[in-house]
Amino acid sequence: MAKFTRPGQTYIRCAGSLGWAFPATIGAKAALQDRPVIGFCGDAGFYYHMAEMETAARCGLNIVMIVNNNHSGGVSETAAFDKSVNFAKVADAMGCVGFRVDKPVDIQPTLDKALAAGKPAIVEILSDAKIRAKRGWVPLVGSAE
């Protein structure tokens, strides 16, 4: 849950645009260089533009990108990505700093480290593809609802 505790904090959401979150986070930081910028995306969306880690590092755009990695792209546990890919190691190799989290208790301290890193940071949170959020309400076709 995101907590906004100070005036001027902003939340931008784009529903249904796979791959949008990481470049949008970099763009927000380019526009707001004096403010911390944290983005969130899933593994599939991150795969679309992960090469932009090099851009963020080269341009000094010190964002924090949280990647929910359930190795499935959010589709199903059968549509899995290769579990040997470690986004945190890729981040380190591209001039950023990478963190990998596998326990919920470690999320906040890791975010604190990422924000203090002084370079673009990727926080890869390993999660379970079998755990799904409840589906939102959808009207029945032909109903008066």
Secondary structure, DSSP 4 states (H G I P E B T S, - for coil): -----STT------TT-TT-HHHHHHHHHHH-TTS--EEEEEHHHHHHHTTHHHHHHHHT---EEEEEE-SSTTT-TTSPPPTT--HHHHHHHTTSEEEEE-SGGGHHHHHHHHHTSSS-EEEEEE--TT--PPPPP-PPTT---
